[in-house]
């Protein structure tokens, strides 16, 4: 079966190259490494192989310094170039790392700049990673005339408003239940240093609390509100009823890198939004936990610690007083939120245990797409692994080939099934880890 599939993939590649060469795409056209600058100051970078197959990948990078990037990592980049793909991506332009206001425009600007060198490609596929997965999801709604398909990998597809809200829920629970006398600022940071101080304070709170059963129970509650998985390290996750083992892994991910990343990241989002978009006021924390896939774990740990969970949830609900800045909400709704109205085939892939962009985001996104009537264009696939964007290059490229099959044939069939994706990844030299998976509901989503 795998040898047969490999022959089909190879034949398809030969056909694609042949089509490219007969549709005005010349082998070696503008081949090499190219860079440039867009009118708004964003930079772009592109690589075109000598034996270009006529397909250009428009790559959107994740949250971080605004530097042009055209592939998720060097290994994947070399594999794509070796298979004949041209690669292009922009840096985006500021004022902060959360550059959603300019990212789609800058990405299409980079594509236009490359097309001025190579001519129009036979096919263009957008590929985004993490925050760039949100960029590519927005491109899927905006670029129907420029794109043929979209691959979103570990994408922040539930958008900035949901992200800010559920992260704030967990941070608020940590601060208010574990250090109520400590004044930890959670929103409206005036500077990066102020955000870093809050991140350090929350990290210490989560570290110190692990010493007692009561602290562990409250950490589990905060992790549940933040949609944090119970799998961080190790080849396999803790058993479904190993609630203490799950909490130990949640505590490690929160204290070792999640809080440090997301709290300082909030400053960058607030800078772009012009204020705070998140709220706790009016939130029913009892209902939030009831909707969480981690509710049983939290209840079990509270019972073991002899704590009153209902009292803690009532305290959180009663004392919640953070309100959003309306302008910030409007800005993120306009720049950083998908509608689900896809115009091109889209394939999303996600690890089942993602600490920074929880896999629950895929549940929210899928619902948005189906409500918009575009469910036939979307497929979602899951790699049974822990880590943010922790894909093997073969797994990502297998997903790319599945998307190409959908573009060519006009139907998905079984091409995005775990079995077919794993066969494709194996043919590419990896060991595919795709699994059947139904992501839980995104806790804390949907409020403005």
C-alpha positions as CSV (number, residue, x, y, z in Angstrom):
1,X,0.0,0.0,0.0
2,X,2.8,2.5,1.0
3,X,4.8,1.7,-2.2
4,X,1.6,2.3,-4.3
5,X,1.0,5.6,-2.5
6,X,4.6,6.7,-3.0
7,X,4.3,6.0,-6.8
8,X,1.1,8.0,-6.9
9,X,2.8,10.9,-5.1
10,X,5.8,10.8,-7.4
11,X,3.6,10.6,-10.5
12,X,1.5,13.6,-9.2
13,X,4.7,15.6,-8.6
14,X,5.9,14.8,-12.2
15,X,2.5,15.9,-13.6
16,X,2.5,19.1,-11.5
17,X,6.0,19.9,-12.8
18,X,5.0,19.2,-16.4
19,X,1.9,21.4,-16.0
20,X,3.9,24.2,-14.6
21,X,6.4,24.1,-17.4
22,X,3.6,24.2,-20.0
23,X,1.7,27.0,-18.3
24,X,4.2,29.8,-18.6
25,X,6.4,28.9,-15.6
26,X,9.9,28.6,-16.8
27,X,12.4,26.3,-15.0
28,X,15.0,28.5,-13.3
29,X,12.9,31.7,-13.6
30,X,14.4,34.2,-11.2
31,X,15.8,31.3,-9.2
32,X,17.8,32.0,-6.1
33,X,17.4,34.0,-2.9
34,X,15.6,37.4,-2.9
35,X,14.8,40.1,-0.4
36,X,13.1,43.4,-0.4
37,X,11.1,46.0,1.5
38,X,7.4,46.9,1.2
39,X,6.1,50.5,1.3
40,X,5.0,50.2,5.0
41,X,8.5,49.1,6.0
42,X,7.9,45.4,6.2
43,X,10.7,43.3,4.7
44,X,10.2,40.1,2.7
45,X,12.4,37.1,1.8
46,X,12.0,34.5,-1.0
47,X,13.7,31.5,-2.3
48,X,13.1,30.0,-5.8
49,X,14.7,26.7,-6.7
50,X,16.2,26.2,-10.2
51,X,13.6,23.5,-10.9
52,X,10.6,25.4,-9.7
53,X,7.4,23.3,-9.9
54,X,5.2,26.3,-10.4
55,X,3.8,26.3,-6.8
56,X,4.6,29.2,-4.4
57,X,4.1,28.8,-0.7
58,X,3.2,32.0,1.1
59,X,4.5,31.4,4.7
60,X,3.3,33.4,7.7
61,X,5.5,33.2,10.8
62,X,4.4,33.2,14.4
63,X,4.4,35.6,17.3
64,X,7.9,37.1,17.9
65,X,10.3,39.6,16.5
66,X,9.2,41.0,13.2
67,X,11.8,39.3,10.9
68,X,11.0,38.0,7.5
69,X,10.7,34.2,7.3
70,X,9.5,31.9,4.6
71,X,9.4,28.4,6.2
72,X,8.8,27.1,9.7
73,X,12.3,25.7,10.1
74,X,15.4,25.0,8.1
75,X,14.8,21.3,7.7
76,X,11.3,21.8,6.3
77,X,12.6,24.6,4.1
78,X,15.3,22.5,2.5
79,X,12.8,19.7,1.9
80,X,10.3,22.0,0.2
81,X,13.0,23.7,-2.0
82,X,14.3,20.3,-2.9
83,X,10.8,19.3,-4.1
84,X,10.6,22.4,-6.3
85,X,8.5,24.8,-4.2
86,X,9.1,28.6,-4.2
87,X,8.9,30.1,-0.7
88,X,8.1,33.7,0.3
89,X,7.1,35.5,3.5
90,X,7.2,38.9,5.0
91,X,8.2,40.3,8.4
92,X,4.9,42.1,8.9
93,X,5.0,45.7,10.2
94,X,4.5,47.0,13.8
95,X,3.9,48.6,16.1
96,X,4.2,45.3,18.1
97,X,4.8,41.6,17.6
98,X,1.0,41.2,17.4
99,X,1.1,42.5,13.8
100,X,-2.4,41.3,12.7
101,X,-3.4,44.7,11.5
102,X,-0.8,44.6,8.7
103,X,0.1,40.9,8.4
104,X,-2.4,39.9,5.6
105,X,-1.6,43.0,3.6
106,X,2.1,42.5,4.0
107,X,1.9,38.8,3.1
108,X,0.1,39.6,-0.2
109,X,2.6,42.4,-0.8
110,X,5.5,40.0,-0.5
111,X,3.7,37.6,-2.9
112,X,3.2,40.4,-5.4
113,X,6.9,41.3,-5.1
114,X,8.0,37.8,-5.9
115,X,5.5,37.5,-8.8
116,X,7.2,40.5,-10.3
117,X,10.3,38.4,-10.5
118,X,8.9,35.0,-11.4
119,X,5.6,35.7,-13.1
120,X,2.3,34.4,-11.7
121,X,2.7,30.9,-10.2
122,X,0.5,28.1,-11.3
123,X,-0.6,27.6,-7.7
124,X,-0.3,29.6,-4.5
125,X,-0.7,28.0,-1.1
126,X,-0.7,29.9,2.2
127,X,1.0,28.2,5.1
128,X,1.0,29.7,8.7
129,X,2.4,28.6,12.0
130,X,1.0,29.6,15.5
131,X,0.0,33.3,15.2
132,X,0.8,32.9,11.5
133,X,-1.8,30.2,11.5
134,X,-4.3,32.9,12.4
135,X,-2.8,35.0,9.6
136,X,-3.3,32.2,7.1
137,X,-6.9,31.6,8.3
138,X,-7.6,35.2,7.7
139,X,-6.0,34.9,4.2
140,X,-8.4,32.0,3.5
141,X,-11.2,34.4,3.9
142,X,-9.6,37.3,2.1
143,X,-7.5,35.8,-0.6
144,X,-9.8,33.9,-2.8
145,X,-8.4,35.4,-6.0
146,X,-4.8,35.1,-4.9
147,X,-4.7,31.7,-3.2
148,X,-5.6,28.1,-4.1
149,X,-5.5,26.7,-0.6
150,X,-4.4,27.2,3.0
151,X,-2.5,25.1,5.5
152,X,-2.7,26.3,9.1
153,X,-0.4,24.5,11.5
154,X,-0.8,24.9,15.3
155,X,-2.8,27.9,14.4
156,X,-4.2,30.5,16.8
157,X,-7.5,30.1,14.9
158,X,-9.8,31.1,17.7
159,X,-8.4,34.6,17.5
160,X,-7.1,37.3,19.8
161,X,-10.3,38.0,21.7
162,X,-10.7,34.4,22.9
163,X,-7.0,34.1,23.6
164,X,-6.9,37.1,25.9
165,X,-10.0,36.1,27.7
166,X,-9.2,32.5,28.6
167,X,-5.6,33.3,29.5
168,X,-6.8,36.1,31.8
169,X,-9.2,33.7,33.5
170,X,-6.4,31.4,34.5
171,X,-4.1,34.1,35.6
172,X,-6.8,35.7,37.6
173,X,-7.5,32.4,39.4
174,X,-3.9,31.9,40.2
175,X,-3.4,35.4,41.7
176,X,-6.8,35.6,43.5
177,X,-6.9,32.2,45.0
178,X,-3.2,31.6,45.8
179,X,-2.0,35.1,46.6
180,X,-5.0,37.2,47.4
181,X,-3.0,39.7,49.4
182,X,-0.5,40.2,46.6
183,X,-1.2,43.0,44.1
184,X,-0.4,41.3,40.8
185,X,-1.2,43.4,37.7
186,X,-2.9,41.4,35.0
187,X,-3.9,43.8,32.3
188,X,-3.1,47.3,30.9
189,X,0.7,47.0,31.2
190,X,2.5,50.3,30.7
191,X,5.8,48.7,29.6
192,X,7.5,45.4,28.8
193,X,9.1,45.5,32.3
194,X,5.8,45.8,34.0
195,X,4.5,42.7,32.1
196,X,7.7,40.8,32.9
197,X,7.3,41.6,36.6
198,X,3.7,40.2,36.6
199,X,4.9,37.1,34.7
200,X,7.6,36.5,37.3
201,X,5.1,37.0,40.1
202,X,2.6,34.5,38.7
203,X,5.3,32.0,37.9
204,X,6.5,32.1,41.6
205,X,2.9,31.8,42.8
206,X,2.5,28.6,40.7
207,X,5.8,27.3,41.7
208,X,5.3,27.8,45.5
209,X,1.8,26.5,45.5
210,X,2.9,23.1,44.2
211,X,4.2,22.2,47.7
212,X,0.7,21.6,49.1
213,X,-2.4,19.6,48.0
214,X,-4.5,22.8,48.3
215,X,-2.1,24.6,46.0
216,X,-2.1,21.8,43.5
217,X,-5.9,21.8,43.4
218,X,-6.0,25.5,42.7
219,X,-3.3,25.2,40.0
220,X,-5.4,22.6,38.3
221,X,-8.4,25.0,38.4
222,X,-6.3,27.8,36.8
223,X,-4.9,25.4,34.2
224,X,-8.4,24.2,33.3
225,X,-9.6,27.8,32.8
226,X,-6.5,28.3,30.5
227,X,-7.2,25.1,28.5
228,X,-3.8,23.8,29.5
229,X,-3.3,20.1,28.6
230,X,-2.3,17.5,31.2
231,X,0.5,16.3,29.0
232,X,3.8,18.2,28.9
233,X,6.7,15.7,28.9
234,X,7.2,12.1,28.2
235,X,6.4,9.8,25.3
236,X,2.8,9.2,26.4
237,X,0.3,11.3,28.5
238,X,-0.6,10.4,32.0
239,X,-3.6,8.0,32.3
240,X,-7.0,9.6,32.0
241,X,-7.7,9.2,35.7
242,X,-4.2,10.1,36.9
243,X,-5.3,13.5,38.0
244,X,-2.3,14.2,40.2
245,X,0.0,13.3,37.3
246,X,-1.8,15.6,35.0
247,X,-1.7,18.5,37.4
248,X,2.1,18.0,37.9
249,X,2.6,18.4,34.2
250,X,0.3,21.4,34.0
251,X,2.2,23.0,36.9
252,X,5.5,22.4,35.0
253,X,4.2,23.9,31.8
254,X,2.8,26.9,33.6
255,X,5.8,27.7,35.7
256,X,8.5,26.7,33.2
257,X,7.4,28.7,30.2
258,X,3.7,29.3,29.6
259,X,3.1,32.1,32.1
260,X,6.4,33.8,31.1
261,X,5.4,33.7,27.5
262,X,1.7,34.6,27.6
263,X,1.8,37.4,30.2
264,X,4.6,39.2,28.5
265,X,2.8,38.6,25.2
266,X,-0.2,40.3,26.5
267,X,1.7,43.6,26.6
268,X,2.4,43.2,22.8
269,X,-1.3,42.5,22.1
270,X,-2.4,45.5,24.2
271,X,0.1,47.7,22.3
272,X,-1.4,46.6,19.0
273,X,-5.0,46.8,20.2
274,X,-4.7,50.2,22.0
275,X,-5.7,48.7,25.3
276,X,-7.1,45.7,27.1
277,X,-9.7,43.5,25.3
278,X,-10.2,40.9,28.1
279,X,-12.7,40.8,30.9
280,X,-13.5,38.9,34.1
281,X,-16.5,41.0,35.2
282,X,-19.7,39.2,34.8
283,X,-18.1,35.8,34.2
284,X,-19.7,32.8,35.9
285,X,-16.6,30.8,36.8
286,X,-18.7,27.8,38.0
287,X,-20.2,27.6,34.5
288,X,-16.7,28.0,32.9
289,X,-15.4,25.0,34.9
290,X,-18.5,23.0,34.1
291,X,-17.8,23.4,30.4
292,X,-14.1,22.4,30.7
293,X,-12.8,18.9,29.8
294,X,-10.7,19.1,32.9
295,X,-13.6,19.5,35.3
296,X,-13.4,16.0,36.7
297,X,-9.7,16.4,37.4
298,X,-10.3,19.7,39.3
299,X,-13.1,18.3,41.4
300,X,-11.1,15.2,42.3
301,X,-8.1,17.2,43.4
302,X,-10.3,19.6,45.4
303,X,-11.8,16.6,47.2
304,X,-8.4,15.1,47.9
305,X,-7.2,18.4,49.4
306,X,-10.3,18.9,51.5
307,X,-11.1,22.2,49.8
308,X,-14.5,23.7,48.9
309,X,-14.5,24.1,45.1
310,X,-17.9,25.8,45.0
311,X,-16.6,28.4,47.5
312,X,-13.6,29.2,45.4
313,X,-15.7,29.5,42.2
314,X,-18.1,31.8,44.0
315,X,-15.2,33.9,45.2
316,X,-13.8,34.2,41.6
317,X,-17.3,35.2,40.3
318,X,-18.0,37.7,43.1
319,X,-14.7,39.5,42.9
320,X,-14.2,39.6,39.2
321,X,-13.9,43.2,38.2
322,X,-11.7,43.5,35.1
323,X,-13.5,45.2,32.2
324,X,-12.3,45.6,28.7
325,X,-11.5,48.8,26.7
326,X,-14.2,48.9,24.0
327,X,-11.8,50.3,21.4
328,X,-9.4,47.4,22.0
329,X,-12.2,44.9,21.6
330,X,-13.2,46.5,18.3
331,X,-9.7,46.5,17.1
332,X,-9.1,42.8,17.8
333,X,-12.5,41.9,16.4
334,X,-11.6,43.7,13.2
335,X,-8.0,42.5,12.8
336,X,-7.6,39.3,14.8
337,X,-10.8,37.3,14.6
338,X,-12.0,35.0,11.8
339,X,-15.5,34.8,10.5
340,X,-15.3,31.2,9.2
341,X,-16.3,32.3,5.7
342,X,-13.6,30.4,3.8
343,X,-13.0,31.0,0.1
344,X,-10.5,28.2,-0.5
345,X,-9.8,24.7,0.7
346,X,-8.2,24.8,4.2
347,X,-6.4,22.1,6.2
348,X,-5.6,22.6,9.8
349,X,-3.2,20.4,11.7
350,X,-2.6,20.6,15.5
351,X,-0.8,18.5,18.2
352,X,-3.3,17.0,20.7
353,X,-1.4,18.6,23.6
354,X,-0.4,22.1,22.7
355,X,0.6,24.3,25.7
356,X,0.6,27.7,24.0
357,X,-2.2,27.4,21.5
358,X,-4.5,24.7,23.0
359,X,-6.0,22.2,20.6
360,X,-9.4,23.3,21.9
361,X,-9.1,26.3,19.5
362,X,-9.8,23.9,16.6
363,X,-13.2,23.1,18.1
364,X,-14.2,26.8,18.2
365,X,-12.8,27.3,14.7
366,X,-14.6,24.4,13.2
367,X,-17.9,25.6,14.7
368,X,-17.3,29.0,13.1
369,X,-16.6,27.6,9.7
370,X,-19.7,25.3,9.8
371,X,-22.0,28.1,11.0
372,X,-20.7,30.1,8.0
373,X,-21.6,27.3,5.6
374,X,-18.1,26.6,4.6
375,X,-17.6,23.2,6.3
376,X,-17.0,21.5,3.0
377,X,-13.8,23.5,2.5
378,X,-12.3,22.6,5.9
379,X,-10.5,19.6,7.2
380,X,-8.7,19.3,10.6
381,X,-6.1,16.7,11.5
382,X,-4.3,15.9,14.7
383,X,-0.9,14.7,15.6
384,X,-0.8,12.7,18.8
385,X,2.1,14.5,20.4
386,X,2.9,17.1,23.1
387,X,4.3,20.5,22.3
388,X,3.5,23.7,20.4
389,X,4.0,23.2,16.7
390,X,5.9,20.0,17.5
391,X,5.5,18.5,14.0
392,X,8.0,16.4,12.1
393,X,8.8,17.9,8.7
394,X,7.3,14.8,7.1
395,X,4.0,15.3,8.9
396,X,3.7,18.9,7.8
397,X,4.6,18.1,4.2
398,X,2.2,15.2,4.2
399,X,-0.5,17.7,5.1
400,X,0.6,20.0,2.3
401,X,0.3,17.1,-0.2
402,X,-3.2,16.3,1.1
403,X,-4.2,19.9,0.6
404,X,-2.8,19.8,-3.0
405,X,-4.8,16.7,-3.7
406,X,-7.9,18.5,-2.6
407,X,-7.1,21.5,-4.8
408,X,-6.4,19.2,-7.8
409,X,-9.4,16.9,-7.5
410,X,-12.0,19.3,-5.9
411,X,-12.8,16.8,-3.1
412,X,-11.3,15.7,0.1
413,X,-12.2,12.0,0.1
414,X,-10.0,10.3,2.7
415,X,-6.8,12.2,1.8
416,X,-6.8,14.0,5.2
417,X,-7.5,11.0,7.3
418,X,-4.9,9.9,9.9
419,X,-4.2,6.7,7.9
420,X,-3.5,8.5,4.6
421,X,-1.5,11.3,6.3
422,X,0.6,8.7,8.1
423,X,1.2,6.8,4.9
424,X,2.3,10.0,3.2
425,X,4.6,11.0,6.2
426,X,6.2,7.5,6.1
427,X,6.9,7.8,2.4
428,X,8.6,11.1,3.1
429,X,11.0,9.4,5.6
430,X,9.2,10.1,8.8
431,X,7.0,8.1,11.1
432,X,3.6,9.8,11.0
433,X,1.8,10.2,14.3
434,X,-1.6,11.4,13.1
435,X,-4.5,10.1,15.2
436,X,-8.3,10.3,15.3
437,X,-9.2,13.0,17.8
438,X,-12.1,15.2,18.7
439,X,-11.0,18.4,20.3
440,X,-12.8,19.5,23.5
441,X,-14.7,22.7,23.8
442,X,-12.7,25.9,24.2
443,X,-13.3,27.1,27.8
444,X,-13.8,30.8,28.2
445,X,-14.6,31.4,24.5
446,X,-17.3,33.6,23.0
447,X,-17.5,36.7,25.2
448,X,-16.7,40.2,24.1
